[in-house]
Amino acid sequence: MEDEKKKVGGQPGNTNSSKNNRLWANTIRRAVVQDDASRLRRIAEALLDKAADGDISAIKELGDRLDGKSVSTTELSGIDGSDLPLGITVKYVKPDSTD
């Protein structure tokens, strides 16, 4: 467990994501090599044809494959638009001694 990376909140990350443990990708790679990539070429051409016909999901897939998936960002601010505090201030108060 010590080798696993942790997500925020203490939950373990995706333990199946190592490059040596990608069964689906490895299986497809073997099939492509055995088939001399002719089926993969036909699949790529079909994707291009669908994108050319205006299929939005095919266009998105091509964009993701060629340019990389877009990164979603979220900007947080306070109620009045001000920056959120980045730290915590702890103030120790000595109680009044009433002996």
C-alpha positions in Angstrom: 0.0 0.0 0.0 2.9 2.4 0.6 3.7 2.4 -3.2 0.2 3.5 -4.1 -0.3 7.2 -4.7 -3.0 8.8 -2.6 -5.7 11.2 -3.9 -6.8 14.1 -1.8 -8.9 12.8 1.0 -6.8 9.7 1.6 -8.4 7.5 -1.0 -6.0 5.3 -3.1 -5.6 6.3 -6.8 -6.3 4.1 -9.7 -4.2 1.0 -9.0 -4.9 -0.3 -12.6 -3.3 2.6 -14.4 0.3 1.5 -14.5 1.6 1.0 -18.1 2.3 -2.6 -17.3 -1.2 -3.3 -16.3 -3.3 -2.1 -19.2 -5.0 -5.3 -20.4 -7.3 -3.6 -22.9 -4.5 -1.6 -24.6 -2.1 -4.6 -24.7 -4.8 -6.8 -26.2 -5.6 -4.3 -28.9 -1.8 -3.8 -29.6 -1.4 -7.5 -30.1 -4.4 -7.7 -32.4 -3.1 -4.8 -34.5 0.3 -6.4 -34.9 -1.2 -9.8 -35.8 -3.5 -8.2 -38.3 -0.8 -6.0 -39.9 -2.9 -3.0 -38.9 -5.3 -3.2 -41.8 -8.4 -3.3 -39.5 -7.0 -0.4 -37.5 -6.6 1.6 -40.7 -10.2 0.8 -41.6 -11.4 2.0 -38.2 -9.4 5.2 -38.5 -10.8 5.8 -42.0 -14.4 5.2 -40.7 -13.8 7.7 -37.9 -12.5 10.3 -40.4 -15.6 9.7 -42.6 -18.0 10.1 -39.7 -16.2 13.4 -38.7 -16.3 14.6 -42.3 -20.1 13.9 -42.3 -20.5 16.1 -39.2 -20.8 13.5 -36.4 -20.0 15.6 -33.4 -18.7 12.7 -31.3 -16.3 11.6 -34.1 -15.1 15.2 -34.4 -14.5 15.4 -30.7 -12.7 12.1 -30.7 -10.4 13.2 -33.5 -9.7 16.5 -31.7 -8.9 14.6 -28.4 -6.6 12.2 -30.3 -4.8 14.9 -32.3 -4.6 17.8 -29.9 -5.1 16.1 -26.5 -8.1 16.3 -24.3 -9.0 19.8 -23.0 -8.3 20.4 -19.4 -11.2 21.6 -17.2 -10.3 24.3 -14.7 -12.4 25.7 -11.9 -11.7 29.0 -10.3 -12.9 29.5 -6.8 -13.5 32.8 -5.0 -15.2 34.2 -2.0 -18.8 35.5 -1.9 -17.7 39.0 -2.8 -15.3 37.8 -5.5 -12.2 38.1 -3.3 -9.5 35.5 -3.1 -10.1 32.6 -0.8 -7.8 32.3 2.2 -4.8 30.1 1.6 -4.0 29.2 5.2 -5.3 29.0 8.7 -4.4 31.4 11.5 -4.3 30.0 15.0 -4.4 32.5 17.8 -3.6 31.4 21.3 -5.4 33.3 24.0 -4.2 33.1 27.6 -7.2 32.8 29.9 -7.7 35.4 32.6 -6.5 34.1 35.9 -9.0 34.7 38.6 -7.3 33.2 41.6 
